[in-house]
Amino acid sequence: MAKRHTGSTRAAVLLAATYLLYTPLQFLDIAIDLKTFRSTAFGVPLLLFALDQLKRRRYRVMGLLLVLSLTAKEDYAAIIAPLGIWIALFDRHATDDAITKKKSRWRGIVVAVLAVVYLFAVIKLIIPAFRQGDVHYARYFGELGSTPGDITRNLFTQPALVFGKLFSQRTLMYLLAMLVPIECVALRSGSRLLVAAPLFGVLCLLELSSNPADAGQMLIPIHHFHAPLVPIVFWAAAAGLAMPIRWPEKLRRSMSSQAAGFACGCALLVGLFSGLSPLSVIFWDADSSMSWRDMYVPSSRAEHAEAVVQQIPTTARVFSTDFIHPRFTHHARSYDYSGYPRPSDRELTDPVPGVEYYVVIDTQHRYSEITSPEQVPEYKQHPDEWELLPDESDGHFIVLRRRTDRK
């Protein structure tokens, strides 16, 4: 994309390097714990390729890639809808042919409408049907409510609250965290960057902590929520590198290369102090919890985790805590065991007949609140219903099995 906008191979290579160095791209997990792989990451290259096909006017391939990006996460619909509006308003200006303009306008309208319909169907129908409740991230909106209906209603009835969140220091810091690592070059293509505005605004309303004392905490792109923003930022950056057409071609290419070089240097510098790659300080810092030793060298806890997984049949339904939780996603059911209330919690006290149940608790991860069997509420309150399996993990894990002779 950068090559087509600038005509400079050097600028294109430097922007590609900037993309790989871009710090928010390294944080597409839940915060910085790296405890599970998020499928939303697959949508980033898919959407980027779709934007590339838009410039090439290969609309069928673009449509296919947009649909594929929706399979990564429904959040991409919040980007695709305004992208359709952009296509209707701006893409048709690339030609003087009236028929082509009209086709482009209707193409954009169709993309926008289908994206909105898809998002509505997923949030109001599909997810509730499978989860037997509202989308789980609705509870991250704090004072605005905990259901899609409450949030939508409060957006219109409490404008002071909404504008207070949108026009705040935390919003400015979030914007800078997304743009500074590429030297804010994306701002030179404002219309493209505005495609990300609706989703960015929604993210600025989030309260990621359930603790009221943490209300208004700083927003930084270290969660997976910002993944759909990344392709738009670089789409805008590629266009932003282009210099005025009235300049001599040699000067335009030179200036584009210099701008891309500055962006690449900025990404490298920001990543040095806040990234996760081997080019960052914390990767090599032996005292950091994010060093290569702590993050990538298996510990004794990881070795014991394997033994725990082997104890539990894949036909069982498993309630498990944070860091061991991803190991049970291929079992009959894998439920989160935490302080967050979930519909699945009812099975802890009202199990499905004929189903095996296990509770697995990681006692030594950074968020662990339970370190002994006596602290497990189910085992403490109903010891006759739960069997404590022998400890084969040297105290790293607690494994409970519901007694099959009980309800």
Secondary structure in CASP SS format (residue, H / E / C, confidence):
PFRMAT SS
TARGET T0000
AUTHOR 0000-0000-0000
METHOD secondary structure of the structure
MODEL  1
M C 1.00
A H 1.00
K H 1.00
R H 1.00
H H 1.00
T H 1.00
G C 1.00
S C 1.00
T H 1.00
R H 1.00
A H 1.00
A H 1.00
V H 1.00
L H 1.00
L H 1.00
A H 1.00
A H 1.00
T H 1.00
Y H 1.00
L H 1.00
L H 1.00
Y C 1.00
T H 1.00
P H 1.00
L H 1.00
Q H 1.00
F C 1.00
L C 1.00
D C 1.00
I C 1.00
A C 1.00
I C 1.00
D C 1.00
L C 1.00
K C 1.00
T C 1.00
F C 1.00
R C 1.00
S H 1.00
T H 1.00
A H 1.00
F H 1.00
G H 1.00
V H 1.00
P H 1.00
L H 1.00
L H 1.00
L H 1.00
F H 1.00
A H 1.00
L H 1.00
D H 1.00
Q H 1.00
L H 1.00
K H 1.00
R H 1.00
R C 1.00
R C 1.00
Y H 1.00
R H 1.00
V H 1.00
M H 1.00
G H 1.00
L H 1.00
L H 1.00
L H 1.00
V H 1.00
L H 1.00
S H 1.00
L H 1.00
T H 1.00
A H 1.00
K C 1.00
E H 1.00
D H 1.00
Y H 1.00
A H 1.00
A H 1.00
I H 1.00
I H 1.00
A H 1.00
P H 1.00
L H 1.00
G H 1.00
I H 1.00
W H 1.00
I H 1.00
A H 1.00
L H 1.00
F C 1.00
D H 1.00
R H 1.00
H H 1.00
A H 1.00
T C 1.00
D C 1.00
D C 1.00
A H 1.00
I H 1.00
T H 1.00
K H 1.00
K H 1.00
K H 1.00
S H 1.00
R H 1.00
W H 1.00
R H 1.00
G H 1.00
I H 1.00
V H 1.00
V H 1.00
A H 1.00
V H 1.00
L H 1.00
A H 1.00
V H 1.00
V H 1.00
Y H 1.00
L H 1.00
F H 1.00
A H 1.00
V H 1.00
I H 1.00
K H 1.00
L H 1.00
I H 1.00
I H 1.00
P H 1.00
A H 1.00
F H 1.00
R H 1.00
Q C 1.00
G C 1.00
D C 1.00
V C 1.00
H H 1.00
Y H 1.00
A H 1.00
R H 1.00
Y H 1.00
F H 1.00
G H 1.00
E H 1.00
L H 1.00
G C 1.00
S C 1.00
T C 1.00
P H 1.00
G H 1.00
D H 1.00
I H 1.00
T H 1.00
R H 1.00
N H 1.00
L H 1.00
F H 1.00
T H 1.00
Q C 1.00
P H 1.00
A H 1.00
L H 1.00
V H 1.00
F H 1.00
G H 1.00
K H 1.00
L H 1.00
F C 1.00
S C 1.00
Q H 1.00
R H 1.00
T H 1.00
L H 1.00
M H 1.00
Y H 1.00
L H 1.00
L H 1.00
A H 1.00
M H 1.00
L H 1.00
V H 1.00
P H 1.00
I H 1.00
E C 1.00
C C 1.00
V H 1.00
A H 1.00
L H 1.00
R H 1.00
S C 1.00
G H 1.00
S H 1.00
R H 1.00
L H 1.00
L H 1.00
V H 1.00
A H 1.00
A H 1.00
P H 1.00
L H 1.00
F H 1.00
G H 1.00
V H 1.00
L H 1.00
C H 1.00
L C 1.00
L C 1.00
E C 1.00
L C 1.00
S C 1.00
S C 1.00
N C 1.00
P H 1.00
A H 1.00
D H 1.00
A C 1.00
G C 1.00
Q C 1.00
M C 1.00
L C 1.00
I C 1.00
P C 1.00
I C 1.00
H C 1.00
H H 1.00
F H 1.00
H H 1.00
A C 1.00
P C 1.00
L H 1.00
V H 1.00
P H 1.00
I H 1.00
V H 1.00
F H 1.00
W H 1.00
A H 1.00
A H 1.00
A H 1.00
A H 1.00
G H 1.00
L C 1.00
A C 1.00
M C 1.00
P C 1.00
I C 1.00
R C 1.00
W C 1.00
P C 1.00
E H 1.00
K H 1.00
L H 1.00
R H 1.00
R H 1.00
S H 1.00
M H 1.00
S H 1.00
S H 1.00
Q H 1.00
A H 1.00
A H 1.00
G H 1.00
F H 1.00
A H 1.00
C H 1.00
G H 1.00
C H 1.00
A H 1.00
L H 1.00
L H 1.00
V H 1.00
G H 1.00
L H 1.00
F H 1.00
S H 1.00
G C 1.00
L C 1.00
S C 1.00
P C 1.00
L C 1.00
S C 1.00
V H 1.00
I H 1.00
F H 1.00
W H 1.00
D C 1.00
A C 1.00
D C 1.00
S C 1.00
S C 1.00
M C 1.00
S C 1.00
W H 1.00
R H 1.00
D H 1.00
M H 1.00
Y H 1.00
V C 1.00
P C 1.00
S C 1.00
S H 1.00
R H 1.00
A H 1.00
E H 1.00
H H 1.00
A H 1.00
E H 1.00
A H 1.00
V H 1.00
V H 1.00
Q H 1.00
Q H 1.00
I C 1.00
P C 1.00
T C 1.00
T C 1.00
A C 1.00
R E 1.00
V E 1.00
F E 1.00
S E 1.00
T C 1.00
D C 1.00
F C 1.00
I C 1.00
H H 1.00
P H 1.00
R H 1.00
F H 1.00
T C 1.00
H C 1.00
H C 1.00
A C 1.00
R E 1.00
S E 1.00
Y E 1.00
D E 1.00
Y C 1.00
S C 1.00
G C 1.00
Y C 1.00
P C 1.00
R C 1.00
P H 1.00
S H 1.00
D H 1.00
R H 1.00
E H 1.00
L H 1.00
T H 1.00
D C 1.00
P C 1.00
V C 1.00
P C 1.00
G C 1.00
V C 1.00
E C 1.00
Y E 1.00
Y E 1.00
V E 1.00
V E 1.00
I E 1.00
D E 1.00
T C 1.00
Q C 1.00
H C 1.00
R C 1.00
Y C 1.00
S C 1.00
E C 1.00
I C 1.00
T C 1.00
S C 1.00
P H 1.00
E H 1.00
Q H 1.00
V C 1.00
P H 1.00
E H 1.00
Y H 1.00
K H 1.00
Q H 1.00
H C 1.00
P C 1.00
D C 1.00
E C 1.00
W E 1.00
E E 1.00
L E 1.00
L C 1.00
P C 1.00
D C 1.00
E C 1.00
S C 1.00
D C 1.00
G C 1.00
H C 1.00
F E 1.00
I E 1.00
V E 1.00
L E 1.00
R E 1.00
R E 1.00
R C 1.00
T C 1.00
D C 1.00
R C 1.00
K C 1.00
END
